[in-house]
Amino acid sequence: MNSRPFDRFALTFRWLLPLEELPFPEEILPPKHVLKKYGLIEKSTSEVPSQKGGYVERGECRLCGEDIELLSQLVRCPSVACAAHFHAKCLASHGLANDRCQLYPLEGKCPRYFHTFLGKIAYLVGNRMAFFEYQRYCRACIVLNFRCGRHYLWGDVIRDQRMVLKIDEAQADSSLKGLVPRASSL
C-alpha cells in the first residue's frame, strides 16, 4: 500500500473481525488517507428525490466560473452548509496546488469564499430578494469574506459524485434528469 500507484488510491482497509486485527508494523504504516474500518460492509441505500425541491441546478464552477455542462464533470464540497459545485478537473488542479506531477489530490480544503455584508443579519432575516436589494443600494457596507475551508479526502468527493450519477440514472422523471440532489438528501 505504500508503493506507487497504490499509495494514492482512496482505499479503505476493513477488518471484518475486529478481534482478529493485526496492527500495522510501525515502520510501514499505511498512508494517512487510507481509512481503517471494522465489521461487515453494510448495504446503503439512497432515496431518489421525486420532487424538484430535492434538487439544485448544476450551475457554474466556483473556481473557473464556467457552466458545468455534464453531471459527470461535477463534484461538490462535502459540507452540507456549503455544497459548492466545481468541475472535477478544477477542484483537482486547485487541490494539487504546486504538485503538477499528479492527476488528482489525496486531500484538500474547499476553496469557496462567502461574501457577506456587515449588518446583513440584522437587516435581512433570510429574505433573499432583500439581500440583493441591500447589496445594490448599500454602497457604504463593509464586505466580509469567509472561506468554507472544509477538509476533504478526494476519495470521498468522488464517492459523492458517483452517488449523484447513480441517483440521476435511477431517476424516472425526465424533467429531473441532469439535476443535482441536494447534499442533505443523500
Helices and strands as residue ranges (DSSP letters): G 6-8, E 12-15, G 18-20, G 26-28, E 35-38, G 52-54, E 55-56, G 71-73, E 74-76, E 85-87, H 88-96, E 107-109, E 113-117, H 120-124, H 128-137, E 143-147, E 151-153, H 154-170, G 174-176, E 180-181, G 183-185
